[in-house]
Amino acid sequence: MGLGSKFMFTLQRRIIVLVVITLSLYLLLRRQLSPSEIPISISEGPLSYSTPAAHGGESIPEFLTRLHQEAPPTLRQPAQCMGETLNVHEVTEDTERRDVTPVSDAEILIAREAHHRAVKMIKASPDLVPYIPRTRGIVTVGGGRYTGTVLVSLRMLRRTNSTLPVEVFMPTPEDYDEHICKVVLPSLNAKCVALPQYEGIHIETYQYKIFAVLLSNFEDVLFLDADNFPIVDPTEFIDSQPYRKTGYVLWSDFWWATCSPHYFSVINRPTPKITEYGTTESGEMFISKSRHWDTILLVLYYNIFGPSFYYRLFTQCDPGEGDKETWLYAALALVKPYHQVREKVVVLGQWEKKKGSDESGFIGAGMAQHNPTDDWTLSRGEKTTPLFRITDKAEVVFVHHNIIKLSPVEMAKWTDEMRENYGVRRMWGNKEQTLKVFGRDLESEVWDELVYVGCEFGQVLVGWTESVCEKLKTYWGDVVSKEGSKNST
């Protein structure tokens, strides 16, 4: 063997040995690293339009077909709604849980057996829920008249310097707009995702949220309603104690639990005190798809049979009937960990008198929710867990503008109504109130983005005319001018 051949032979052996050593070290480190220590991959590249990630096991259409077969009975008697919703200060531990939804013993038995079979089916489907491991991102639903609202919310998100990728689910093919999906959203590190059209299965509007979470590509999901935006970078909450400990963070709504005692009969559990749980405000939530895949599938079940059975049991004539309570009760039914933020919701709005009237009325705009880490820390030091805590120690971090929709088109109409009935006003009360709640003039930032979206992207917004841009600019300009003249006097 010549010198050249010996050299090549020796080099090949060294390369093989090096590869073996490298592979062994990789496998050893991979085995030793816990899931929380594995680096998180955050996609920051340009995104445009896609379909949900594929996953192993049974297909979702097949699962949906089987799930539809486990139906509870349809509740045909109307709820016996009496009186108004109980205010927070009226409820004590001795207050009886409301029971105004007629359900017979026979119906409870049918529902219990169907629920048991559905849970058994869910538990046998651990590979059904799709996600790309070690990814995190934000999921929302857009398209149609929600496009303008989504764009305003996305631009508010990017003001926090967050780089989290965003998936915007488009419920129908008609919701797709080429310029929005290929140009505008990618510039905001967001992409359109088509909600699949399953043969023989019609996805209703109240099911959009659960399908968006179910089909999103991320393992760690922050779901936000289209009219909801964070005012700090939400990435920190994915690394927070409440999320790391439970994999599921929810926020409370304004009211005490409205759920019927019949639901607890369906899941074969003792009925808890009314003060044990609050209602859920599902405009924002964090959920780990790897840890709560079964919770997600049970939420899906509750929403499939929501209008016919579960919505009525969960809400019972009280405000907000829909999917919002399904998110908490799915976790309770499966005995899954979660953290529900207990700090009381901040109401955004103002008391004003209509022109020509001596009586003031409240003009609601939305609500604000608190930092889950602050709430978790406060709860650790409490002997009891108050459902509606009011302190100044929890930071406000989310704004859910669920009453006045932040769509430029709808806001232009709102400015007309305000001028006619009240005069020129802010949405959340005076500037001092905003500074007190948020520490900065957040409403002015929202108006900046409303004007930008309404003027720059108007031609892709449903119902847009050239007057939208002008009305928004003029109205906010008048607000600023009015405040300036007041301060100068």
N, C-alpha and C positions, 0 to 999 in steps of 0.2 A: 504494500500500500504506500503510495507516494505521500510526500509531506502535505500537499494540497488536500488529498483525500482524508488523511488523518486529521487535519485541521477542521474540515467540514464535518467529519464524524463527531469530533469532540464538541464542536459548536452546537450540533443538533442535540447531543445528549444534555448539554448545559441548558439549552432552551426548554427541553422536555422537563428537566428537573425543576426549572424556574416556574413553569406553568403549573406543575403539580403542587409545588409549595404555595403559590399564589392562590390556587383554587382551594387548598386545604385551609389556609388562613381565612379566606372569604366565608367558607362554610362554618368554620368555628365561630367567627364573629357574628354571623347571621343567627346562629343558634343562641349565642349569649345575649344578643341585644333583645330587650323587651320591646313590645310594640310601641311604647311611648318614647323609646330611645331611637327608633328608626327614623332617619331624616324625612321630613314631610316634603313632598313635591308640590310646588305651587306653579301652575302653568301661567306664564305671563306673556306668551306669544300671541300673535294676532289670531282671533277667533272669528268664525263667520256663521256657518249653518251646519247642523248635524242632526243625527238621530241618536237615541239613547244607546249606551254601551251594551253590547251583548253579554250574556252571562250563561253559565252552565245550568244543567238541570232542566226541569220542566219549563215550557214556555209560558209566558205571562198570559197569552190568550187562552191556553188550555186551563190554566189555574183559574182564570176569571170565570170560564164556563162552569167549572166544578163548584166554585164559590157561590155562583148564582143559584145553585141547586139547594143551598142551605139557607133558605129564606125563613125569617120569622113571620108570624102572621101579620097581615095588614090591619092596622088599628083604624077602625071605621067610625067609632064614636068620637065626637069632638071633645077636646079637653074642656073641663068645666072651669074656665078662667074666672077667678074672683079677685077683686081688689087689685092693688098695685104691687109691684115688686117691693119686697122688704128692703128698707134702707139698712146700711151697715150698722148704724147705731141702734137699730131696733132688734137686732138678733143677739140672743144669748145661747149658751150651751143647752138650755132647756127648750129652746124654740123647736117646734115640731117641723120636720121636713115636709115641704108641700107635696100633696098627693092629689092632683086634680086630673090625672090622665086615666080614664077608665081602661083597665086591663083585667080580663077574667083569669081565673086560675088555669083554665084550659089553654089560654093564649100564652101564659107564662111558661107552662110546661113545653109547649111547641117551640117557643123561642129559646128556652134553656137547652133543649136537645139539639136544635139547629146550631146554637152558639158553641156547644160542646164539640159537635162534629167539625165546625169551621176551625176552631182552635186546634183540634187534632190534625186537620189538614195543613194548617199553617205550620205547626211544629214539625211536620214531615217535609217542609219545603225550605230548608236553610240556604239553599243555593239559588233561590229564585230572584232575590233582590239584587239588581245590578249596581256595580260601582267599580271604579278604578282604585285599587288599594293605595293608601297613604296620600290621598288627594283631599283638598278642602276647597270649598267655594260657596258662592251665594246662588240661590235658586229663586226665581220669581216667575210670574205668569204675565204675559203681555199680549200685544196684538190688538187690532181694532182701536176702539176708543181709549184703551189703556196705554197705547204707545207713548203718548205725550207724558203721562204720569210716570211711566217707567224711565223715560229719558231724564226727567227732572230728578227723580230719586237716584238714578245712577250718577248724575253729575254731583249731587250732594254727597254721595258715597265717596267719590274720588276727591272731594275736598278734604277728606280725612287722611289722605295719602295712602289709603288701603290699596293693595295690589291684588286682592282676592279676585279670581276670575268669577264671572257671572254667567249663568245659563238662563236665558229668557225663553220660556216655553210658549210656543205658538199653538193654541188649541185647534185651529182649523187651517187648511191650505190658504183660505182667503185672508188670513191674518199676516201672511208672509209679504213683506215688502223688500224688494231687492236692494234698494238704497240703504234702508235701515239695517238690514241683515248683513250686507257685504261692506258697508262703509261706516255708518254711524256707530253701531254697536261695537264692532272690532276696535274702533278708536278709543273705546272706553273699557277695553279688555273684557268684552261681553260677546256672547254669540246667541243666535236664535237656535232653538231646538224644537223640532217638529214633534208635536204630540201625536203618537201613532193612531192611525185609524184602523181599529180592530174590526174584522169582519163579524157582523152579527152582534157587536157590542157598541152601544152608543154611550159616549162619555158626556155626562151632563156638566153644566157649569159648576155646580157645587162639588164636583169630583176633580176639578182641575188641579187643586192644590195637592191632594194626596197623590195624583198621578205624576205631578211634577217632581215631588220628593222621591217617589218610588223609582222613577225612570232617570233621575239625574245621574250624572257620571261621578259625582264626588262621593267620597266615603264620609267625610264630615260636612254636613249641610247646614248652612244658615238659610232658612226660608224666610223671605220677606214678601209681604203683600206689595203690589205695585205702588201703593201710596205710602209705603213705609221706608224710612231711611235711617241709618245710624249717623250719629254726630261725632263719634270717635271711631278709630279704626277697630272694627269688630274682631280682627284676628286675635287680639289678646284674650277674648272670651273663649276661643277654642282651646287655648292653653290654660284656662282658669281652673280652679279647684272644682267648682260645681260641675263643669263639663267633664273634666278628667275622671271625677269620681262616679258620675252617673251616665254620661253619654247622652243626656237628654235634659234640656233646659227650656222651661215654659214660663210664661208670664201670666199673672192674674188679671182678670177683668174687674169691673166695678162691683160685682154683686157676689153674695154668698152662693153656695152651691144650690143649683136649681134642680138637680137630678132626682127623678122619681124613685121612691123605695122599690118600685117594681123592677128597676134595672138590677138592683143588688140581688133580687130573687132570681133573675135570669142567670146571673153569673154565680149564683149559689153562695153568696157572702152575706154576713150580717150588715145591716144598714148602719153606716157611720153617722155620727152627730153632724148636724148641718154646718157646724163651725170647723169641721176637719178639713174640708176642701173649699176652694173658691171656684168661681167660674173661670174659664180660660180665655185669654185674649190672644188669638192665634195669628195675629199680624206679623209676629216674629217668633222664631223658635230655632234652637240648635238641636240637631239629632245626628247620632252616629249610626250609619246604616249597617255597619259591621256588628254593632252591639245591640241594635234595636230593629233588626230586620223583621222580627216577629211582631213587634209593636206596629210597625208600618203596615204590615199585611192585615192586622186586626183593625187598624184605622180604615183601611180600604174596605173591609167587610162592613164596618159601621156606616160608611158613606154610601156604599151600594144600596143598603137598606135604610138609609137615613130618613128620607121623606115618608116612607111607609111605616117606620117603627121607631128607630133609635133617636132621631132628632127630637121627636115629641117627648120621649122619656127623659132625654138629657136636659131639655130647656123648659118644657111645661108652661107655655104662654109667656114666658119672660123674654126680654130683649135678646136679639142676636141668634135666633134659631138657625142652625146650619151645621157646618162641619166643626165648628170651633171646640165643642166639648168632646168630640170623638178622640182628640189627641191625648187628653189626660186619662180618660176612662179606659182606653186600650192598654195603657201602661199599668193601670190599677188592676185590670182583669188578669193580666199576665204576671203580676207581681214583679214588675221591672222597675229599676231605679230611675228616679228623675228628681229634678229640683225645680220647684215652682217659686218664682220670685214673689215675695210677700210685701214688698214696699208698695204703698198705695199709688195707683195710677195718677198722673198729673193731668188735669183737664186743661185743654187749650181752647180759649174762646174769650168772650167778653159780654158784659151786660150793657145793653144799649136801649135807648128809647127810639121807637119809630117816629118819623116826622109826624107831628100832629097828635102824638099820644103822650100821656103823662106816666104810663106804666113801662117799666123796663122789662125786657125779655133777654134771655141768654142766647147768644149766637155761637153755637159750638163750631169748632174747627177740626179738632182731633184730640189726640192724647199723647202723652210721653211716658216712656217706661225707663226703669232704673238698671244700674249696673249689677249684673248677677253676682260678681265677685264681692262687691260691697254688701249685697244682701246676704250672701253666704256667710261672710265674716260676722255680720250682725247676728245672724241666726245661731252661730256657734256659742255666743255668750248669753243666750236666752234660756230661761228655765222652761218657758212655754213658747210655742210658735204662734205669734199673732198672724192672722191672715192678712190684715190690712195695717201694716206698720207705717207710721208717719214720722220720719226723722229728717234731719238735714245732713245725714252722714252717707247717703247713697246718691251717687252721681246719676243724672239723667243722661241716657245714652241712645235712646231710640225715639223717633217721632213717627207716629202713625196718624197721617192726615186723612182719617177715614170719613170725615163729614164733609168738609170742603175739599173736593178732589183737586189735586195739583196738576190737572191737565190744562194747558194754556187755553184751549178752546172753552172748556167749562169755566175757567177762571175769568175769561173775558165777559161771559154772561154774568158771573158773580159781581164783577165791578159795576155792571149796569144796574143790578138789583140794589147794590149798596148805595150808589149815587141817588137812586130814586127813593129809597126807603130810610136811609140812615145818614147819608153824606159820606164823605171820604174817611175811611177808617182802616186800621190794620186788621189782620185776621185774629191775632192772639191777645188783643188788649194793647195798652200803651207800651212804649219802648221800655220803660222802667220795669214793667212786669216781665218782659222777655229777658232783660239783663239779669233780673233776680233769679229766674229759673235756669237759664242756660249759661250765664256768665259772659255772654256776648250777644250781639244783635243778630240772632240766628234768623229771624224772620226776614231781615233785609237780604241775607244770603239766599234764602228761598226765592225771594222776588227776583234777584239777579238771574237765577237759573230759569225761572218761569219766563222772563223776558227773553233770555238767550234762546231757549228751546222754541218759544212761540214765534220768534223772528227768524231764526236760522234754519229750523227744520219744519216750518209751517206747512209746506206743500205735501208732506207725507202724513200729516195729522188729519184724522177723520173730522170733517166739519169745519176745517180751517178756511178762513178768508183773510184778506189783507188787513182787515180792521182789527183782527185779534192782536197782532203785534202792536199796533198803535194804541189800542185800549189799555193793554198791560203797561206799556211804557208811560202813558199819560197818567194812569191811576196812581202808580207807585211814585211817579214824579210829584204828583199833587200831595201825596202823603208826606213825602220828605220835605216839600216846600212848606206845608202846614206846620210841621214840627219845627222847622227852622225859624219860621216867623214867631212861633210861640216862645221859643227859647230866647229870641232877641228882644222880647218885650219885658 
